[in-house]
Amino acid sequence: MSINEALQSLSHNRSRLWALLSDRVVLASLAIVLLLAIIDPKNLPVSLAFLGDAVIGMAPFFAIAIGLAAYFSATGADNLIARAFAGSPTTAIVAASMVGALSPFCSCGVIPLVASLLAAGVPLAPVMAFWIASPIMDPEIFVLTSVGIGFGFAVGKTAIAVALGLFAGFAVYLLQQRGWVVNPLKGELSGCRKKISLSGPVDVKWKFWQESDRRRQFATAATSNGWLIGRWLILAFLIESLMVTYIPTSFIESVVGQDNIFSIPLAVLIGIPSYLNGYAAIPLVSGLIDLGMSQGAAMAFMTAGAVSSIPAAIAVFGLVKKPVFALYLFLGVSGSVVTGIGWQFLSESF
C-alpha cells in the first residue's frame, strides 16, 4: 500500500469514527451508560446484562427483518405500491390501506413516496389511507413485534393499521365530495423523487442476485437499515433496563393501567412527543406492559406515535397545507384512541 493510499484509508477511518461518535443515538446510549456508572455503578452490570440478553434474543429476528427490507429495495418491489392507487375510489382506498400496512416504510420514509403520488395527481383519499397505515406496520416491525411483545399483538396492530387506513381514506373522500381539501400540496414539489407512473410496466427483479448493481443495492440497504434500526434498538433496550429498575409498577398501573379510564388518551398524548420509532418502541412498550400498562394503552401509544411523532409531523407540515396537516393529525390521533379502546375490549374478552 502506498503512502497516499494509507493516508486516504486513515482519513476515511477517522471520518467513520467521527460519524459514529457524533451520532445523537450513539451519544445518547453512551450518556446513559456513563451516567449510570457515575450515579449508580452497582446497577450498571445489571443494565448491561439486560442489554446483552435482549440483543442476543432479538438478533436472528433482526437479521430476518433487515433482509426483508433490503430485498424489497434491491428487487424494486416498492414500485408495485403505486398500483394500489388505480381504479375506483373505494377500490383504491381499500387497496392503499392494505398495501400501506404491508409496505416497508416508516413514518418519515413514507413522505417522499407520498409527495410523488400527490405531485402525480393521485387523489388525496387513497394517499391518506396509505399515509396513515404505512408507518404503523411493515414486515420488519411485524417480525420484531411478534418476538418482542407477542404474535397476537402484532396481528392486531396489522389489522388496526388497515382499519385506520380505511377510516382516514373514506373520511377524506367524504370531505372531498363536499368540496374540501381538494388541493392538498403547498405548491410545486421538486426534488422529492421522480414521479410514479400508474400505468405501464414495472421493473421488478425478484432474483436480484443475478445483477451486480442490485447485489450492491441489497448490501447497501442491509447495511444502512441495520445501522439505522440497530442503534435505536440498543438505545431502547438501555432505556427499558432503566424502566425495569427504577420505575415502580404501581406508578405505571396508575397512569396507563387497566383501572384508569383515561389510560388510552394519556398513552396517545405521551406517544406523540416520546415515540422514538417503530423499532425502538417495541422493547419500550414490552417493558411498560410488564410493568402494568394496559393492552389498549400500549396499542394506542404505538399507533399514535407512529402516525404523529414529532419528526413525522414536521415532515408532513412541510409538505401539505395547514388544513390537510390538521386533518392528518386528527385522523391519526382520534383513530388511535378508538382502536386502542377496541383492542382493550378484545384483549379483555379473550
ZIHU-V397033 format. One record per backbone hydrogen bond with DSSP energy under -0.5 kcal/mol. NH is the residue of the N-H (numbers start at 1). CO is the residue of the C=O. If there is no record, write none. Layout:
# ZIHU-V397033
NH|CO / NH|CO
This chain:
# ZIHU-V397033
6|2 / 7|3 / 8|4 / 9|5 / 10|6 / 11|7 / 12|8 / 13|9 / 14|10 / 15|11 / 16|12 / 17|13 / 18|14 / 19|15 / 20|16 / 21|17 / 22|18 / 23|19 / 23|20 / 27|23 / 28|24 / 29|25 / 30|26 / 31|27 / 32|28 / 33|29 / 34|30 / 35|31 / 36|32 / 37|33 / 38|34 / 39|35 / 40|36 / 43|40 / 44|40 / 44|41 / 45|41 / 47|43 / 48|44 / 49|45 / 50|46 / 51|47 / 52|48 / 53|49 / 54|50 / 55|51 / 56|52 / 57|53 / 58|54 / 59|55 / 60|56 / 62|58 / 63|59 / 64|60 / 65|61 / 66|62 / 67|63 / 68|64 / 69|65 / 70|66 / 71|67 / 72|68 / 73|69 / 74|70 / 75|71 / 76|72 / 77|72 / 78|72 / 79|76 / 80|77 / 81|78 / 82|79 / 83|80 / 84|81 / 85|82 / 86|83 / 92|88 / 93|89 / 94|90 / 95|91 / 96|92 / 97|93 / 98|94 / 99|95 / 100|96 / 101|97 / 102|98 / 102|99 / 103|99 / 105|103 / 110|106 / 111|108 / 113|109 / 114|110 / 115|111 / 116|112 / 117|113 / 118|114 / 119|115 / 120|116 / 121|118 / 122|117 / 127|123 / 128|124 / 129|125 / 130|126 / 131|127 / 132|128 / 133|129 / 134|130 / 135|131 / 136|133 / 137|133 / 139|102 / 142|138 / 143|139 / 144|140 / 145|141 / 146|142 / 147|143 / 148|144 / 149|145 / 150|145 / 154|150 / 155|151 / 156|152 / 157|153 / 158|154 / 159|155 / 160|156 / 161|157 / 162|158 / 163|159 / 164|160 / 165|161 / 166|162 / 167|163 / 168|164 / 169|165 / 170|166 / 171|167 / 172|168 / 173|169 / 174|170 / 175|171 / 176|172 / 177|173 / 178|174 / 178|175 / 179|176 / 180|175 / 184|182 / 186|319 / 204|202 / 205|75 / 206|204 / 208|206 / 210|207 / 211|208 / 215|211 / 216|212 / 217|213 / 218|214 / 219|215 / 220|216 / 221|217 / 222|218 / 223|219 / 224|220 / 225|221 / 226|222 / 227|223 / 228|224 / 229|225 / 230|226 / 231|227 / 232|228 / 233|229 / 234|230 / 235|231 / 236|232 / 237|233 / 238|234 / 239|235 / 240|236 / 241|237 / 242|238 / 243|239 / 244|240 / 245|241 / 246|242 / 247|243 / 248|246 / 251|248 / 252|248 / 253|249 / 254|250 / 255|251 / 256|252 / 257|253 / 260|257 / 261|259 / 263|260 / 266|262 / 267|263 / 268|264 / 269|265 / 270|266 / 271|267 / 272|268 / 273|269 / 274|270 / 275|271 / 281|277 / 282|279 / 283|279 / 284|280 / 285|281 / 286|282 / 287|283 / 288|284 / 289|285 / 290|286 / 291|287 / 292|288 / 292|289 / 293|288 / 294|256 / 298|294 / 299|295 / 300|296 / 301|297 / 302|298 / 303|299 / 304|300 / 305|301 / 306|302 / 307|303 / 308|304 / 309|305 / 310|272 / 313|309 / 314|310 / 315|311 / 316|312 / 317|313 / 318|314 / 319|316 / 320|316 / 321|184 / 325|321 / 326|322 / 327|323 / 328|324 / 329|325 / 330|326 / 331|327 / 332|328 / 333|329 / 334|330 / 335|331 / 336|332 / 337|333 / 338|334 / 339|335 / 340|336 / 341|337 / 342|338 / 343|339 / 344|340 / 345|341 / 346|342 / 347|343 / 348|344 / 349|345 / 350|346
